[in-house]
Amino acid sequence: MTLDLVQWPAMAATLAAGWLVASHSERRRSIGFWCFVVSNGLWIAWGWHVGAWALMAMQVGLFALNLRGARNNAE
């Protein structure tokens, strides 16, 4: 798979994560935050490949927010 195709699983992971974090279930919300973390990594890989520096910077910030969300969801 070329890195150009990474944007598609990144998009799918982002959409799935958004769906899951809106759940009433703590377990599903937790899975959603971790899906977001995976999508952050995929977007960073794709952004590096295409030189999308602002996208990568945003994903680093969102990564931190998603780790915070996962931690707060567990409390």
N, C-alpha and C positions, 0 to 999 in steps of 0.2 A: 504494500500500500504506500503510495506516495504521501508526503506530508500535506499535499493539497486536500486530500480526502479526510484529514483529521477534523476539519471543521464540521463535518456531518455528525460524527459521534459526539463531538463537543456540544453541538446544538441539541442533539437528542438528550444528552445527559443534563443539560441546563433546563430543558423543558420538563423532564421527569422530576428533577430536583424541585423545581418550582411547584409542581403538582403535589409532591410529597410533603414539603414543608408547610403546606396549607392544611394538612390533615389534623384531625382531633387526636389522633393516636401519637403518643410520645415516641414510640418505636418508628413509625413511618416518618415523623419529623426528623428523627436522628438519621435515618437512612437518607432522607432528602438533603440534609446538610453535608453528609459525606459524598453524595452524588455531586453536589455543588463543588466540593473540593476536587473531585476527579475532573469535573468540567473545567475548573480553573486551570488545572495542569494541562489539559488538552488544548485549551485556548492559548496558553502560554507557548506550548510547542508549535502550534500553528502560527501564532504571532511572530515567533522567532524566525520561522521559515520564510514568512512574507515581509518581515521587517516592520511589523505593526507595533511600534514601541509603546504608543499610548494604550493600545489594547492590553499589552502585557503588563503595564503599570497598573491599569485598572484591575486586572485579574489578581495581581499580588494583593492589592487592597481588599478585593472581594474575598480572597482566600483567608485573610486575617478575620474579616467579618464572619465568614462561614465557620471558622474554628471557634470564634466567640459564640456564635449561635448554637453550635453543637454542644459546647460546654454548658451554656445556660439552659439548653433543653434538658440536659441530664440532671440538673439540680432540682 
